[in-house]
Amino acid sequence: MISGARPEYVMVVAERARMEHFLAAGGPRTMYEPIARFSVDGATDLEPDLDHVSPTWVQDYLVYRRIDL
């Protein structure tokens, strides 16, 4: 859906399954750059390692901006 609609901004829940899909090779991440993170735990890494992303939903969000803007 993201690749088809190409929104200017995307906000992704930093949950492992969602991040795996977004970061997959050839996936929508290739069109976006990280610009902000909002985490209840205070995490600030804009390029988190999937091993350090929660396997379940938490209040942790990454915001991406389309690169070609």
C-alpha positions in Angstrom: 0.0 0.0 0.0 2.8 2.4 0.8 4.6 1.8 -2.5 1.4 2.3 -4.4 0.2 5.5 -2.7 3.7 7.0 -2.1 2.7 9.3 0.7 5.0 12.2 1.6 5.4 10.8 5.2 5.0 7.4 6.8 4.8 6.6 10.5 5.6 3.0 11.4 5.1 1.3 14.7 8.5 0.1 15.8 7.4 -3.5 16.2 9.5 -6.3 14.7 7.0 -7.7 12.2 6.0 -4.3 10.9 9.6 -3.1 10.7 10.7 -6.3 8.9 8.1 -5.7 6.2 8.9 -2.0 5.8 12.7 -2.6 5.8 12.6 -5.7 3.4 14.9 -5.6 0.4 13.1 -3.8 -2.4 10.4 -2.7 0.1 9.1 0.8 0.7 12.0 1.8 2.9 14.1 2.4 -0.3 11.9 5.5 -1.0 12.1 7.0 2.5 14.5 8.4 5.0 14.0 8.4 8.8 13.4 11.8 10.3 12.1 11.3 13.9 11.3 8.7 16.5 8.8 8.9 19.3 9.4 6.3 22.0 7.9 6.0 25.4 11.2 4.4 26.5 13.2 7.3 25.1 14.9 5.4 22.3 16.3 7.8 19.7 18.0 5.5 17.1 16.5 6.2 13.7 17.9 3.0 12.2 17.2 0.4 14.9 18.6 -3.1 14.6 15.6 -5.5 14.3 17.0 -7.6 17.1 16.5 -4.5 19.4 12.9 -3.8 18.2 10.1 -5.1 20.3 8.3 -8.3 19.0 5.0 -6.9 20.3 3.3 -3.5 20.1 4.8 -0.7 22.2 4.5 3.1 22.1 7.5 3.5 19.8 7.1 5.1 16.3 9.4 6.0 13.5 8.6 8.7 11.0 9.9 8.7 7.5 9.9 11.3 4.7 9.9 10.4 1.1 13.4 11.0 -0.3 12.4 12.7 -3.6 10.7 15.7 -1.9 
